[in-house]
Amino acid sequence: MNPANHSQVTGFVLLGLSQVWGLRFLFFIIFSAVYLMTVAGNLLIVAIVTCDSRLHTTMYFLLGNLSFLDLCYSSITAPRMLFDLLSDNPIISFGSCLTQLFFFHFIGGIKIFLLTVMAYDRYVAISQPLRYMLVMNRAVCGLLMVASWVGGFIHSIVQIGLTIQLPFCGPDKLDNFYCDVPQLIKLACTDTFVLELLMVSNNGLVTLMCFLVLLGSYTALLVMLRGHSWEGRSKALSTCASHIAVVTLIFVPCVYIYARPFRTFPMDKAVSVLYTMVTPMLNPAIYTLRNKEVIVAIKKLEGQRERERETQNLKQAPGSELSAQSLTRGSNSRTVR
């Protein structure tokens, strides 16, 4: 089916979260703050994992990648949503809609595969601690990341391939703040029953199966922890609890949206806001608040910045060269100790 012969719609009107100006302005303020916190939090995690040599391990490498993906995932929808909240005519072209759809499922697919890799990493670390560095070496970790990106690309291409064939001849109003498969399919001028089954199989059932597998793997890990020492069990429980919280926040909304017929329900927009805006903001907080190594790395980074500011202030003051050198030597001696 050639879209040029069947599609008269060149763009879609995004209905967004509300049509009431007062609510839209309130949403703009709230989600502007949410997006800024998402950017700051995830960039902080990426910077810490990159700069602190003590965090150059497989677990933190995967955590840094998850934070980078959360930043990208939120940036696919948030800037457009914030712009449309203040716009009187929030229209998105057909090409831009497909582009947003592609990257939305591309990054989302990578995150799902990455969470599976993170669960496998924790499984190996707890069940085979002596062989962990051998099994999860840099080469294996790199291959798993490449596989995650390839899997996300294939998943997204399937979405685009199935959607671009649909004829759109009106109406042109998308009942959401971004382009996604469930809303687009409802606007198609053809019977989409078979296509919905394919989409539910590709999106919903795969997501549901991954979620159940992950829950099963973490349950097995918790059972294994009974034979560990109290100190090792406490650290592993803290890490697993963070992973389970993130997995739940990401998978449950996806299962709700995609593992059912594409019909409109009252909670749809609220759930969409949860996994596109709120979850990427919460992930850094979940990991940092429960991870002592990350907290120590943050404090170390803050201390370095404070010493740099003090050194800069001393250099700018008259006759401060000797004092600056003394401060630098003192900082170095404290580091050595």
Secondary structure as UniProt FT lines:
FT   HELIX           3..6
FT   STRAND          11..14
FT   HELIX           21..51
FT   HELIX           53..55
FT   HELIX           58..85
FT   STRAND          91..93
FT   HELIX           94..127
FT   HELIX           129..131
FT   HELIX           132..135
FT   HELIX           138..163
FT   TURN            164..165
FT   STRAND          173..174
FT   HELIX           181..186
FT   HELIX           193..199
FT   HELIX           200..205
FT   HELIX           206..224
FT   HELIX           225..227
FT   HELIX           230..258
FT   TURN            266..267
FT   HELIX           268..273
FT   HELIX           274..278
FT   HELIX           279..289
FT   HELIX           292..316
FT   TURN            318..319
FT   HELIX           321..336
//
